[in-house]
Amino acid sequence: MSSSRPRSVHVRAPGKINVFMRVGSLLEDGYHDVATAYQAVSLYEDVRAEHADDFSVAVQGTVDTSGVPTDDSNLAIKAAKLLAKATGYTGGVKLTINKHVPVAGGMGGGSADAAATLVACDALWGTELHREKLHALAAQLGADVPFALTGGTAVGLGRGDELSPALAQGQFQWVLALADYGMSTPEVYSELDKHRERHKQDIFPSEPQPNVDANVLQALRAGDPRMLAEALHNDLQAPALHLRPELAEVLEAGEEAGALAGIVSGSGPTIAFLAPDLDGALEIQVALSAARMTALKVTGPVHGARIVHD
């Protein structure tokens, strides 16, 4: 190890909102292909990596972290071990995660931790992998990890990890209504399959390989919140509301407070409200807070996992 190697590396990675999500039909392997448009928003995870002989992670933050594992099942530990294996690095790492993205909230917080860990360990260990190689490792860790690495606005196909950047102009103002509980992604997908079975007489059958609607991409490209509000869509919203009916009241409250539209992010339970502008976002945040909800104002798009020079 060269003496110029850093003693610790701090990386920040963003949470995400799925502004569009279509889920394909259930495949034989038990998974679904998706077509999603991701936007990285200004709610971040902070990961600090320090040299160690073995692999460990400590988790703290402004959200409830009691459900986050600190053993080998933690996605950040998996990321560090995957990078060590891929590069032949023989040491370990001590990770400290400061979480601000809600746990199991449909915003990809764990994926952001994994992406930040890849960047942090690569810099700490001096393994200097090309971005494409880091991206390939990220894809092995989960569908949302490559997006947390790149950030911005992107279209995800396949399992969500086949990414292509989407042009987005200007900034979108969002207000997030955070729940004090998490939701299980597999459970929400399972409920979607049941929902489709229950309503198969009334709804069009889902395609195996869905696509993102052109009007979503047009709205992002135009930087037009009103146009985007018309195009917001999430196939997982109905099953999430079925499992947690109280989310319907949150959606109603945000729209009454002036949101152009509200959408369940990913598999929920976080709800993202699109505001017409900054003043509108502040009004929505104040109204939801007055109704005793946890509401955060964020903007998007923002960049992906980056080293922070303290």
C-alpha positions as a Markdown table, in Angstrom:
| # | Residue | x | y | z |
|---|---|---|---|---|
| 1 | Met | 0.0 | 0.0 | 0.0 |
| 2 | Ser | 1.5 | 3.3 | -1.0 |
| 3 | Ser | 1.8 | 6.1 | 1.6 |
| 4 | Ser | -0.3 | 8.4 | -0.5 |
| 5 | Arg | -3.4 | 6.1 | 0.0 |
| 6 | Pro | -6.1 | 8.0 | 1.9 |
| 7 | Arg | -6.8 | 6.9 | 5.5 |
| 8 | Ser | -10.6 | 7.3 | 5.0 |
| 9 | Val | -12.9 | 8.1 | 2.1 |
| 10 | His | -16.4 | 9.7 | 2.4 |
| 11 | Val | -18.9 | 9.2 | -0.4 |
| 12 | Arg | -22.4 | 10.5 | -0.8 |
| 13 | Ala | -25.1 | 8.8 | -2.9 |
| 14 | Pro | -28.7 | 9.8 | -3.6 |
| 15 | Gly | -32.0 | 8.3 | -3.0 |
| 16 | Lys | -34.4 | 8.0 | -6.0 |
| 17 | Ile | -38.0 | 8.5 | -7.1 |
| 18 | Asn | -39.5 | 6.3 | -9.8 |
| 19 | Val | -41.4 | 8.9 | -11.8 |
| 20 | Phe | -42.7 | 6.1 | -14.0 |
| 21 | Met | -42.9 | 2.4 | -13.4 |
| 22 | Arg | -44.5 | -0.3 | -15.5 |
| 23 | Val | -44.1 | -3.9 | -14.4 |
| 24 | Gly | -44.2 | -6.8 | -16.9 |
| 25 | Ser | -46.0 | -10.0 | -16.5 |
| 26 | Leu | -44.7 | -12.7 | -14.1 |
| 27 | Leu | -41.9 | -14.6 | -15.7 |
| 28 | Glu | -41.0 | -18.3 | -15.2 |
| 29 | Asp | -38.1 | -17.4 | -12.9 |
| 30 | Gly | -40.5 | -15.7 | -10.5 |
| 31 | Tyr | -39.3 | -12.2 | -11.5 |
| 32 | His | -40.8 | -9.4 | -13.6 |
| 33 | Asp | -39.1 | -7.2 | -16.1 |
| 34 | Val | -39.8 | -3.5 | -15.5 |
| 35 | Ala | -39.7 | -0.2 | -17.5 |
| 36 | Thr | -38.9 | 2.7 | -15.2 |
| 37 | Ala | -37.8 | 6.3 | -15.3 |
| 38 | Tyr | -35.6 | 7.1 | -12.3 |
| 39 | Gln | -34.8 | 10.5 | -10.9 |
| 40 | Ala | -32.1 | 10.9 | -8.3 |
| 41 | Val | -33.1 | 13.5 | -5.6 |
| 42 | Ser | -31.3 | 15.5 | -3.0 |
| 43 | Leu | -31.8 | 13.1 | -0.1 |
| 44 | Tyr | -28.5 | 11.4 | 0.5 |
| 45 | Glu | -26.8 | 8.5 | 2.1 |
| 46 | Asp | -23.3 | 9.1 | 3.5 |
| 47 | Val | -20.8 | 6.3 | 3.6 |
| 48 | Arg | -17.3 | 6.5 | 5.2 |
| 49 | Ala | -14.8 | 3.8 | 4.5 |
| 50 | Glu | -11.6 | 3.2 | 6.6 |
| 51 | His | -8.9 | 0.6 | 6.4 |
| 52 | Ala | -9.4 | -2.6 | 8.5 |
| 53 | Asp | -8.4 | -6.2 | 8.5 |
| 54 | Asp | -11.9 | -7.5 | 8.2 |
| 55 | Phe | -15.3 | -6.2 | 7.0 |
| 56 | Ser | -17.7 | -4.4 | 9.4 |
| 57 | Val | -20.5 | -1.8 | 9.1 |
| 58 | Ala | -22.0 | 0.6 | 11.7 |
| 59 | Val | -25.3 | 2.3 | 10.8 |
| 60 | Gln | -26.8 | 5.6 | 12.2 |
| 61 | Gly | -28.9 | 8.4 | 10.8 |
| 62 | Thr | -31.9 | 10.7 | 10.8 |
| 63 | Val | -34.3 | 7.8 | 10.0 |
| 64 | Asp | -35.1 | 4.6 | 11.9 |
| 65 | Thr | -32.2 | 2.3 | 11.3 |
| 66 | Ser | -33.2 | -0.5 | 13.7 |
| 67 | Gly | -34.2 | -2.8 | 10.8 |
| 68 | Val | -30.9 | -2.4 | 9.0 |
| 69 | Pro | -28.7 | -5.6 | 9.3 |
| 70 | Thr | -25.0 | -5.1 | 10.2 |
| 71 | Asp | -23.9 | -8.6 | 9.3 |
| 72 | Asp | -22.9 | -10.1 | 5.9 |
| 73 | Ser | -26.5 | -9.6 | 4.6 |
| 74 | Asn | -26.0 | -5.8 | 4.6 |
| 75 | Leu | -25.8 | -4.7 | 1.0 |
| 76 | Ala | -22.8 | -2.4 | 1.6 |
| 77 | Ile | -20.8 | -5.3 | 3.1 |
| 78 | Lys | -21.8 | -7.3 | 0.0 |
| 79 | Ala | -20.5 | -4.5 | -2.2 |
| 80 | Ala | -17.2 | -4.2 | -0.4 |
| 81 | Lys | -16.6 | -8.0 | -0.5 |
| 82 | Leu | -17.6 | -8.1 | -4.2 |
| 83 | Leu | -15.1 | -5.4 | -5.1 |
| 84 | Ala | -12.3 | -7.1 | -3.0 |
| 85 | Lys | -13.0 | -10.4 | -4.8 |
| 86 | Ala | -13.1 | -8.7 | -8.2 |
| 87 | Thr | -9.8 | -6.9 | -7.7 |
| 88 | Gly | -7.9 | -9.5 | -5.6 |
| 89 | Tyr | -7.7 | -7.0 | -2.6 |
| 90 | Thr | -6.9 | -9.0 | 0.5 |
| 91 | Gly | -7.7 | -6.5 | 3.3 |
| 92 | Gly | -11.0 | -5.4 | 4.7 |
| 93 | Val | -12.9 | -2.2 | 5.4 |
| 94 | Lys | -14.7 | -0.5 | 8.3 |
| 95 | Leu | -17.9 | 1.2 | 6.9 |
| 96 | Thr | -19.9 | 3.8 | 8.7 |
| 97 | Ile | -23.2 | 4.6 | 7.1 |
| 98 | Asn | -25.2 | 7.8 | 7.9 |
| 99 | Lys | -28.7 | 7.2 | 6.6 |
| 100 | His | -31.2 | 9.9 | 5.6 |
| 101 | Val | -33.2 | 7.9 | 3.0 |
| 102 | Pro | -36.0 | 5.9 | 4.7 |
| 103 | Val | -35.3 | 2.2 | 5.2 |
| 104 | Ala | -37.6 | 0.0 | 3.0 |
| 105 | Gly | -39.2 | 3.2 | 1.8 |
| 106 | Gly | -39.2 | 2.6 | -2.0 |
| 107 | Met | -36.3 | 5.1 | -2.5 |
| 108 | Gly | -33.4 | 2.8 | -2.9 |
| 109 | Gly | -31.5 | 3.7 | 0.3 |
| 110 | Gly | -29.8 | 0.4 | 0.6 |
| 111 | Ser | -28.8 | 0.5 | -3.1 |
| 112 | Ala | -27.3 | 4.0 | -2.5 |
| 113 | Asp | -25.2 | 2.6 | 0.3 |
| 114 | Ala | -23.9 | -0.2 | -1.9 |
| 115 | Ala | -23.1 | 2.3 | -4.7 |
| 116 | Ala | -21.3 | 4.6 | -2.3 |
| 117 | Thr | -19.4 | 1.7 | -0.8 |
| 118 | Leu | -18.1 | 0.6 | -4.3 |
| 119 | Val | -16.8 | 4.1 | -5.0 |
| 120 | Ala | -15.4 | 4.6 | -1.4 |
| 121 | Cys | -13.6 | 1.2 | -1.3 |
| 122 | Asp | -12.2 | 1.7 | -4.9 |
| 123 | Ala | -10.7 | 5.0 | -3.8 |
| 124 | Leu | -9.6 | 3.8 | -0.4 |
| 125 | Trp | -7.9 | 0.6 | -1.7 |
| 126 | Gly | -6.5 | 2.3 | -4.8 |
| 127 | Thr | -8.0 | -0.4 | -7.0 |
| 128 | Glu | -8.9 | 2.2 | -9.6 |
| 129 | Leu | -11.6 | 0.3 | -11.5 |
| 130 | His | -13.0 | 1.8 | -14.7 |
| 131 | Arg | -16.6 | 3.2 | -14.3 |
| 132 | Glu | -17.9 | 0.4 | -16.6 |
| 133 | Lys | -16.4 | -2.3 | -14.3 |
| 134 | Leu | -17.9 | -0.6 | -11.2 |
| 135 | His | -21.2 | -0.5 | -13.0 |
| 136 | Ala | -21.1 | -4.2 | -13.8 |
| 137 | Leu | -20.4 | -5.0 | -10.2 |
| 138 | Ala | -23.2 | -2.7 | -9.1 |
| 139 | Ala | -25.6 | -4.6 | -11.4 |
| 140 | Gln | -24.7 | -7.9 | -9.6 |
| 141 | Leu | -25.9 | -6.3 | -6.3 |
| 142 | Gly | -29.4 | -5.2 | -7.3 |
| 143 | Ala | -31.4 | -3.4 | -9.9 |
| 144 | Asp | -31.2 | 0.1 | -8.3 |
| 145 | Val | -27.5 | 0.0 | -7.5 |
| 146 | Pro | -26.2 | 1.0 | -11.0 |
| 147 | Phe | -28.6 | 4.0 | -11.0 |
| 148 | Ala | -27.4 | 5.2 | -7.5 |
| 149 | Leu | -23.9 | 5.1 | -9.1 |
| 150 | Thr | -24.8 | 7.3 | -12.1 |
| 151 | Gly | -27.6 | 9.4 | -10.7 |
| 152 | Gly | -29.4 | 12.1 | -12.8 |
| 153 | Thr | -32.4 | 10.9 | -14.7 |
| 154 | Ala | -32.4 | 7.5 | -16.5 |
| 155 | Val | -34.6 | 4.9 | -18.0 |
| 156 | Gly | -34.2 | 1.4 | -16.6 |
| 157 | Leu | -35.3 | -1.7 | -18.4 |
| 158 | Gly | -35.0 | -5.5 | -17.8 |
| 159 | Arg | -34.7 | -5.8 | -14.0 |
| 160 | Gly | -34.2 | -2.0 | -13.9 |
| 161 | Asp | -30.5 | -2.2 | -14.2 |
| 162 | Glu | -30.2 | -1.8 | -18.1 |
| 163 | Leu | -29.8 | 1.9 | -17.9 |
| 164 | Ser | -29.8 | 4.6 | -20.5 |
| 165 | Pro | -29.6 | 8.3 | -19.5 |
| 166 | Ala | -32.7 | 10.4 | -20.1 |
| 167 | Leu | -32.4 | 14.0 | -20.9 |
| 168 | Ala | -33.9 | 16.2 | -18.2 |
| 169 | Gln | -33.9 | 20.0 | -18.3 |
| 170 | Gly | -34.0 | 22.2 | -15.2 |
| 171 | Gln | -34.9 | 21.1 | -11.7 |
| 172 | Phe | -38.1 | 19.4 | -10.5 |
| 173 | Gln | -39.4 | 20.3 | -7.0 |
| 174 | Trp | -40.6 | 17.3 | -4.9 |
| 175 | Val | -42.0 | 16.9 | -1.4 |
| 176 | Leu | -41.6 | 13.5 | 0.1 |
| 177 | Ala | -44.1 | 12.2 | 2.6 |
| 178 | Leu | -42.2 | 9.6 | 4.7 |
| 179 | Ala | -44.0 | 6.8 | 6.6 |
| 180 | Asp | -42.8 | 5.5 | 10.0 |
| 181 | Tyr | -42.8 | 2.0 | 8.6 |
| 182 | Gly | -41.3 | 0.1 | 5.7 |
| 183 | Met | -42.8 | -2.1 | 3.0 |
| 184 | Ser | -41.4 | -5.4 | 1.6 |
| 185 | Thr | -40.7 | -5.1 | -2.1 |
| 186 | Pro | -41.4 | -8.9 | -2.7 |
| 187 | Glu | -44.7 | -8.6 | -0.8 |
| 188 | Val | -45.8 | -5.6 | -3.0 |
| 189 | Tyr | -44.9 | -7.5 | -6.2 |
| 190 | Ser | -46.8 | -10.5 | -5.0 |
| 191 | Glu | -49.8 | -8.3 | -4.2 |
| 192 | Leu | -49.5 | -6.9 | -7.8 |
| 193 | Asp | -49.7 | -10.4 | -9.2 |
| 194 | Lys | -52.8 | -11.1 | -7.1 |
| 195 | His | -54.4 | -7.8 | -8.1 |
| 196 | Arg | -53.9 | -8.6 | -11.8 |
| 197 | Glu | -55.4 | -12.1 | -11.2 |
| 198 | Arg | -58.4 | -10.6 | -9.4 |
| 199 | His | -59.1 | -8.0 | -12.1 |
| 200 | Lys | -58.1 | -9.9 | -15.2 |
| 201 | Gln | -61.5 | -9.4 | -16.7 |
| 202 | Asp | -61.2 | -5.6 | -16.5 |
| 203 | Ile | -57.6 | -4.8 | -17.2 |
| 204 | Phe | -55.4 | -5.3 | -20.2 |
| 205 | Pro | -53.0 | -8.2 | -19.8 |
| 206 | Ser | -49.5 | -7.0 | -18.9 |
| 207 | Glu | -46.7 | -7.4 | -21.5 |
| 208 | Pro | -43.6 | -9.5 | -20.6 |
| 209 | Gln | -41.3 | -6.6 | -21.6 |
| 210 | Pro | -42.8 | -3.2 | -20.9 |
| 211 | Asn | -41.6 | 0.2 | -22.1 |
| 212 | Val | -41.5 | 3.7 | -20.7 |
| 213 | Asp | -44.2 | 6.0 | -22.2 |
| 214 | Ala | -42.8 | 8.6 | -24.6 |
| 215 | Asn | -44.8 | 11.4 | -22.9 |
| 216 | Val | -42.8 | 10.8 | -19.7 |
| 217 | Leu | -39.5 | 11.3 | -21.5 |
| 218 | Gln | -40.9 | 14.4 | -23.3 |
| 219 | Ala | -42.0 | 16.0 | -20.0 |
| 220 | Leu | -38.5 | 15.4 | -18.5 |
| 221 | Arg | -36.8 | 16.7 | -21.6 |
| 222 | Ala | -39.0 | 19.8 | -21.5 |
| 223 | Gly | -38.4 | 20.3 | -17.7 |
| 224 | Asp | -42.2 | 20.8 | -17.5 |
| 225 | Pro | -43.6 | 19.8 | -14.1 |
| 226 | Arg | -47.2 | 20.0 | -15.3 |
| 227 | Met | -46.5 | 17.8 | -18.2 |
| 228 | Leu | -44.7 | 15.3 | -16.0 |
| 229 | Ala | -47.6 | 15.3 | -13.5 |
| 230 | Glu | -49.9 | 14.1 | -16.2 |
| 231 | Ala | -47.5 | 11.3 | -17.0 |
| 232 | Leu | -46.5 | 10.0 | -13.5 |
| 233 | His | -47.4 | 6.3 | -13.3 |
| 234 | Asn | -46.5 | 3.3 | -11.0 |
| 235 | Asp | -48.0 | -0.2 | -11.4 |
| 236 | Leu | -47.0 | -0.9 | -7.8 |
| 237 | Gln | -49.2 | 1.9 | -6.5 |
| 238 | Ala | -52.5 | -0.1 | -6.4 |
| 239 | Pro | -51.0 | -3.1 | -4.6 |
| 240 | Ala | -49.2 | -0.8 | -2.1 |
| 241 | Leu | -52.4 | 1.0 | -1.4 |
| 242 | His | -54.2 | -2.3 | -1.0 |
| 243 | Leu | -51.6 | -3.4 | 1.6 |
| 244 | Arg | -51.6 | 0.0 | 3.3 |
| 245 | Pro | -55.0 | 1.8 | 2.7 |
| 246 | Glu | -53.9 | 4.7 | 4.8 |
| 247 | Leu | -51.5 | 5.8 | 2.0 |
| 248 | Ala | -54.6 | 7.0 | 0.1 |
| 249 | Glu | -55.2 | 9.7 | 2.7 |
| 250 | Val | -51.6 | 10.9 | 2.4 |
| 251 | Leu | -52.0 | 11.1 | -1.4 |
| 252 | Glu | -55.2 | 13.1 | -0.9 |
| 253 | Ala | -53.6 | 15.5 | 1.6 |
| 254 | Gly | -50.7 | 16.3 | -0.7 |
| 255 | Glu | -53.0 | 17.0 | -3.7 |
| 256 | Glu | -55.3 | 19.2 | -1.6 |
| 257 | Ala | -52.1 | 21.1 | -0.5 |
| 258 | Gly | -51.4 | 22.0 | -4.1 |
| 259 | Ala | -49.3 | 19.2 | -5.5 |
| 260 | Leu | -49.7 | 18.7 | -9.2 |
| 261 | Ala | -49.7 | 15.0 | -8.6 |
| 262 | Gly | -48.5 | 12.4 | -6.0 |
| 263 | Ile | -47.0 | 9.0 | -6.6 |
| 264 | Val | -45.9 | 6.0 | -4.5 |
| 265 | Ser | -42.2 | 5.8 | -5.0 |
| 266 | Gly | -41.0 | 2.3 | -6.1 |
| 267 | Ser | -42.7 | -0.3 | -3.8 |
| 268 | Gly | -43.7 | 2.3 | -1.2 |
| 269 | Pro | -44.5 | 3.5 | 1.3 |
| 270 | Thr | -42.8 | 6.9 | 0.6 |
| 271 | Ile | -45.0 | 9.2 | -1.5 |
| 272 | Ala | -43.5 | 11.8 | -3.8 |
| 273 | Phe | -45.5 | 14.9 | -4.6 |
| 274 | Leu | -44.5 | 16.9 | -7.6 |
| 275 | Ala | -44.8 | 20.7 | -6.9 |
| 276 | Pro | -45.3 | 23.4 | -9.6 |
| 277 | Asp | -42.4 | 25.4 | -8.2 |
| 278 | Leu | -40.3 | 26.1 | -5.1 |
| 279 | Asp | -43.0 | 28.2 | -3.4 |
| 280 | Gly | -45.6 | 25.5 | -4.1 |
| 281 | Ala | -43.2 | 22.8 | -2.6 |
| 282 | Leu | -42.8 | 24.9 | 0.6 |
| 283 | Glu | -46.6 | 25.2 | 0.9 |
| 284 | Ile | -47.1 | 21.4 | 0.5 |
| 285 | Gln | -44.4 | 20.7 | 3.0 |
| 286 | Val | -45.9 | 23.1 | 5.6 |
| 287 | Ala | -49.4 | 21.6 | 5.0 |
| 288 | Leu | -48.3 | 18.0 | 5.4 |
| 289 | Ser | -46.2 | 18.9 | 8.5 |
| 290 | Ala | -49.2 | 20.6 | 10.0 |
| 291 | Ala | -51.1 | 17.4 | 9.5 |
| 292 | Arg | -48.4 | 15.6 | 11.5 |
| 293 | Met | -46.7 | 13.9 | 8.6 |
| 294 | Thr | -43.0 | 13.8 | 8.1 |
| 295 | Ala | -42.5 | 15.9 | 4.9 |
| 296 | Leu | -39.2 | 16.7 | 3.2 |
| 297 | Lys | -38.6 | 19.0 | 0.3 |
| 298 | Val | -36.1 | 17.7 | -2.3 |
| 299 | Thr | -35.0 | 18.6 | -5.8 |
| 300 | Gly | -34.0 | 16.4 | -8.7 |
| 301 | Pro | -32.1 | 15.4 | -10.7 |
| 302 | Val | -28.9 | 15.3 | -8.7 |
| 303 | His | -25.6 | 13.4 | -9.5 |
| 304 | Gly | -24.8 | 9.9 | -8.4 |
| 305 | Ala | -22.3 | 8.5 | -5.9 |
| 306 | Arg | -19.4 | 11.0 | -5.5 |
| 307 | Ile | -16.5 | 11.4 | -3.2 |
| 308 | Val | -16.9 | 14.2 | -0.7 |
| 309 | His | -13.7 | 16.0 | 0.3 |
| 310 | Asp | -14.2 | 16.9 | 4.0 |
